[in-house]
Amino acid sequence: MSHSPTRVRWRQLVALGALASLVALVVGRAHAEEDRLALGKKLANEGNKRGAVACKTCHGEDGAGMAGSNFPRLAGQDAAYLETQIKHFQGKLRRNDLMSPVAAALTPEERAAVSEYYSALRAKNNAVANASLIARGKELAEHGAWDREIPPCESCHGPAGVGVAPSFPPLAGQHPRYVEEQLQKWKSGERSGEPLELMSGIAAQMTQAEMQAAAAYFASLPVEETR
Amino acid sequence: MKRSAALLSALTFACSPAARDTATSSEPANTSSSSAPESKYFSSPPRSAVPSGPQGESVRRGEAIFRETPRFASDFVGNGLSCRNCHLDDGRKANSGPLWAAWGMYPAYRKKNGHVNTMDERLRGCFTYSMNASASKQGHAPPPNDPILVDLQAYMAWLSKGISQGADYPGRGYPTLPKPAQKPSRERGKALYATSCALCHGADGQGTKLGSGDYVFPPLWGPDSYNWGAGMHRINTAAGFIKANMPYGKGGTLTNQEAWDVALFINSHERPKDPRGKGNLADTDAKYHDENCTFGDEVDGRALGQGLPAKRSLAKR
């Protein structure tokens, strides 16, 4: 059975309209994402002039963090994970003299934008690992110390520390001073807010030497630069 | 053949009666061994002590198979599980089915199949049920004396260096939990699963994989998990494992009631079929399943135990 020409035209019009809205929606979304990334980039490079200095000051232009420092690598971290960490600084579950005031100066929109921006960056591993500690760290990372309820680090952070989004951050290429300091903060209770209090429970069992060794091992691992 | 593989797995103790179905006898002789002097459990030699030469190479291959079973025993693994998922610390951890406590108990009579089993056969059982070998490339467990089984046994024997044959060591199998005060509840189990298990095993119990397809956290039900004949599908067995070992790094923190509730919830989902079942569900239920499992129960309007088609995704490597 055939349709009248008018009816067909009407249908075509509706289809065209639907297509146009779809295109508008997709383009709109793409724009929104571009806008967010642009905002993230601006924050990273210039700060917001309201108390948040440029992120790159400490975290580096490419997000690789600063060699030899406790300024962590952010490039390639899961965006939701990064955003949660900023929230934790804002809520004082994490504290750091440099980072806390910066986090406090970010709006929710800025928080999301800058997290997304760093998540999308890729950067070479610029961490400096203490070679003499790597073997001991590898042992702990791959096998844990179960007699003290310390699971292998890689059982949650993934083989070779690649990370398991969104809750278990990549550790490969992370700066050892930073990792060690975080483990100490978990142990002392200065850092909290992680799911199931898993990391604080494990850190509480770790010795100083184990923290240093694990940090050295992960610092020595290659990072995925092109994911 | 390539590197062999396979496993020992996990979930070992099967579906019929209790988690330990071998006859037990004597008391443990020494709980000794190397380091960790204050431990009440047997301890295996350190990894650094694996000898060089052909014997040591077999031990190392066995350990690799144990750690990454779908990779190193790919022909015979039909799901996403590795031995070490249920035998933590690569088979060393007490109360997590440690290999050193099992090694000296075989050959042993098993109610599950009604005859005396060598360790070789016992390991094949792990493949058949816990690794769902019928969905693997070969479609069955490694044949008797396959290099995979030889390497796994070399690894077990090495972990068991110094044990007394036939001794029932503390920490063997999983702990037997007393029946909980309240009847286990799926609803309570579901709530606990969401807060304490989903972080790693996923909201839908399907585990967490990397982009490579490798599981970091194992699936607890569905096509890539253990089948209806594996020991872990039994609620009492799973409850004992969970209580002693879950979540990672927090073993012993759940109450007995919580462990039973969440074990019931996890094991009230569909999974690959019981390879022993030849006839209809009711026959298989009557012949192989008892009150400690949900096989044949109706959940969400559908009788459990019908099985799931295999997911072929794993075979790609």
Interface residues (C-beta under 8 A of the other chain):
Chain A: E139 H143 G144 W146 D147 E149 I150 P151 S155 C156 G158 P159 V162 V164 S167 P195 L196 L198 G201 I202 Q205 R227
Chain B: A36 S39 S43 R47 L88 D89 D90 R92 K93 S196 L199 C200 T208 L210 G211 D214 V216 F217 P247 Y248 G249 K250 G251
